[in-house]
């Protein structure tokens, strides 16, 4: 019976006192919220913290959900704003690193990736690796569009952009993703030869 309930029916149940129904919403959306949080945070621990905060915030604000958009769009908006707030706070807590250090870390990360190339034959893993190397906004738009199956309008609502802006940014993000994939796959081909 739980699978036949729509998000709106579950929300109504929660608002009418059946708070246990919220766990069904969490289970339904937790994987994607975590994936989106991971695109922003770049590490599992921070992504888990962001995802948990998102569901707590969504629960507390459930009464304000106006049902003019999909629940998932509303939830992903919360995820985006929570992640941005988390990252701003984290940036204030950490020291800046120089470009040389960043380059060395990227070079070491890429070398480690090539060394494990035989274990990462699956194209999904290459795609995921390329997405993690994109800028935060590019990774978010790619993730929302392809994995979240959100429309340009829904992504715009989530990120606070006009749909045409999202369309342009999506096009540019695809180009950058293509470049990252070409780089990763070129190195993989060299490893195999």
C-alpha positions as CSV (number, residue, x, y, z in Angstrom):
1,X,0.0,0.0,0.0
2,X,2.9,2.4,0.7
3,X,4.1,2.3,-2.9
4,X,0.7,3.3,-4.2
5,X,0.6,6.4,-2.0
6,X,1.8,9.6,-3.8
7,X,4.0,12.1,-2.1
8,X,1.0,14.4,-1.6
9,X,-1.0,11.7,0.1
10,X,1.9,11.0,2.4
11,X,2.4,14.7,3.2
12,X,-1.3,15.0,4.0
13,X,-1.0,11.9,6.3
14,X,2.0,13.4,8.1
15,X,0.3,16.8,8.5
16,X,-2.8,15.0,9.9
17,X,-0.7,13.4,12.7
18,X,0.6,10.2,11.1
19,X,4.2,11.3,11.5
20,X,5.5,7.8,10.8
21,X,4.5,8.3,7.1
22,X,7.4,10.7,6.8
23,X,9.8,7.8,6.9
24,X,8.2,6.6,3.6
25,X,9.0,10.0,2.0
26,X,12.6,9.8,3.3
27,X,13.1,6.3,1.9
28,X,11.7,7.4,-1.4
29,X,13.9,10.4,-1.8
30,X,17.0,9.7,0.4
31,X,19.2,8.3,-2.4
32,X,18.8,11.2,-4.7
33,X,19.1,13.8,-1.9
34,X,22.3,12.1,-0.8
35,X,23.6,12.1,-4.4
36,X,22.9,15.7,-4.8
37,X,24.5,16.6,-1.5
38,X,27.5,14.6,-2.5
39,X,27.9,16.6,-5.7
40,X,28.2,19.7,-3.6
41,X,30.1,18.4,-0.6
42,X,32.5,16.1,-2.5
43,X,32.9,13.8,0.5
44,X,30.6,11.2,2.0
45,X,30.6,12.5,5.6
46,X,29.6,16.0,4.7
47,X,27.0,14.7,2.2
48,X,25.4,12.6,4.9
49,X,25.3,15.5,7.3
50,X,23.7,17.7,4.6
51,X,21.2,15.1,3.6
52,X,20.2,14.5,7.2
53,X,19.8,18.3,7.8
54,X,17.6,18.5,4.6
55,X,15.2,15.9,5.8
56,X,14.9,17.5,9.3
57,X,14.3,21.0,7.7
58,X,11.8,19.5,5.3
59,X,9.9,17.8,8.1
60,X,9.8,21.1,10.1
61,X,8.6,23.1,7.1
62,X,6.2,20.5,5.7
63,X,3.3,22.6,6.6
64,X,4.6,25.4,4.3
65,X,4.8,23.1,1.2
66,X,2.2,24.8,-1.1
67,X,1.9,21.8,-3.5
68,X,2.4,24.1,-6.5
69,X,5.4,22.0,-7.6
70,X,6.4,18.5,-7.0
71,X,7.5,17.5,-3.6
72,X,10.9,16.4,-5.0
73,X,11.5,19.9,-6.5
74,X,10.7,21.5,-3.1
75,X,13.0,19.0,-1.3
76,X,15.8,19.5,-3.8
77,X,15.6,23.2,-3.3
78,X,16.0,22.6,0.4
79,X,19.0,20.4,-0.4
80,X,20.6,23.0,-2.6
81,X,20.2,25.8,0.0
82,X,21.3,23.6,2.9
83,X,24.4,22.5,0.9
84,X,25.3,26.1,0.0
85,X,24.9,27.2,3.6
86,X,27.0,24.2,4.8
87,X,29.8,24.9,2.3
88,X,29.9,28.6,3.1
89,X,30.2,27.8,6.8
90,X,32.9,25.2,6.1
91,X,34.9,27.6,3.9
92,X,35.0,30.0,6.7
93,X,36.3,27.3,9.0
94,X,39.1,26.2,6.7
95,X,42.2,27.9,5.4
96,X,42.6,28.6,1.8
97,X,44.9,26.5,-0.2
98,X,47.1,27.6,-3.0
99,X,46.6,26.7,-6.7
100,X,49.8,24.6,-6.6
101,X,48.4,22.5,-3.8
102,X,45.1,22.0,-5.6
103,X,47.0,21.0,-8.8
104,X,49.0,18.4,-6.9
105,X,45.9,17.0,-5.3
106,X,44.1,16.8,-8.6
107,X,47.2,15.2,-10.2
108,X,47.4,12.6,-7.4
109,X,43.7,11.9,-7.6
110,X,43.9,11.4,-11.4
111,X,47.0,9.2,-11.0
112,X,45.1,7.1,-8.4
113,X,42.2,6.9,-10.7
114,X,44.4,5.6,-13.6
115,X,46.0,3.0,-11.3
116,X,42.6,1.6,-10.4
117,X,41.5,1.8,-14.0
118,X,41.0,-2.0,-14.4
119,X,38.6,-2.0,-11.5
120,X,36.6,0.8,-12.9
121,X,35.5,-0.6,-16.2
122,X,31.9,0.4,-15.7
123,X,31.0,3.5,-17.6
124,X,28.9,4.8,-14.8
125,X,31.9,5.0,-12.6
126,X,33.7,7.1,-15.3
127,X,30.7,9.3,-15.6
128,X,30.5,9.8,-11.8
129,X,34.2,10.5,-11.6
130,X,33.9,13.2,-14.3
131,X,30.9,14.7,-12.6
132,X,32.8,15.0,-9.3
133,X,35.5,17.0,-11.1
134,X,33.0,19.6,-12.4
135,X,32.2,22.9,-10.7
136,X,29.5,22.6,-8.0
137,X,26.8,24.3,-10.1
138,X,27.6,22.2,-13.2
139,X,27.5,19.0,-11.2
140,X,24.2,20.0,-9.6
141,X,22.5,20.9,-13.0
142,X,23.8,17.6,-14.6
143,X,22.6,15.6,-11.6
144,X,19.2,17.2,-11.4
145,X,18.6,16.9,-15.1
146,X,19.8,13.4,-15.8
147,X,19.6,11.5,-12.4
148,X,16.7,13.5,-10.9
149,X,14.9,13.7,-14.3
150,X,13.9,17.3,-13.5
151,X,12.7,19.6,-16.2
152,X,14.4,22.9,-16.9
153,X,11.6,24.7,-15.1
154,X,12.0,22.5,-12.0
155,X,15.8,22.9,-12.0
156,X,15.2,26.6,-12.3
157,X,12.9,26.6,-9.3
158,X,15.4,24.5,-7.3
159,X,18.4,26.7,-8.1
160,X,16.6,30.0,-8.3
161,X,17.3,30.6,-12.0
162,X,15.2,31.2,-15.1
163,X,14.6,28.1,-17.3
164,X,16.5,29.7,-20.2
165,X,19.5,30.3,-17.9
166,X,19.3,26.6,-16.8
167,X,19.2,25.6,-20.5
168,X,22.4,27.5,-21.2
169,X,24.2,26.3,-18.1
170,X,23.1,22.7,-18.9
171,X,24.6,23.0,-22.4
172,X,27.9,24.4,-21.0
173,X,28.0,21.8,-18.2
174,X,27.5,19.0,-20.8
175,X,30.5,20.4,-22.7
176,X,32.6,20.5,-19.6
177,X,31.5,17.0,-18.7
178,X,32.4,15.8,-22.2
179,X,35.9,17.3,-21.8
180,X,36.4,15.6,-18.4
181,X,35.2,12.2,-19.8
182,X,37.5,12.5,-22.8
183,X,40.4,13.2,-20.5
184,X,39.5,10.3,-18.2
185,X,38.9,7.9,-21.0
186,X,42.0,8.9,-22.9
187,X,44.1,8.0,-19.9
188,X,42.2,4.8,-19.5
189,X,42.9,3.8,-23.1
190,X,46.6,4.5,-22.6
191,X,46.6,2.2,-19.6
192,X,45.0,-0.6,-21.6
193,X,47.4,-0.3,-24.5
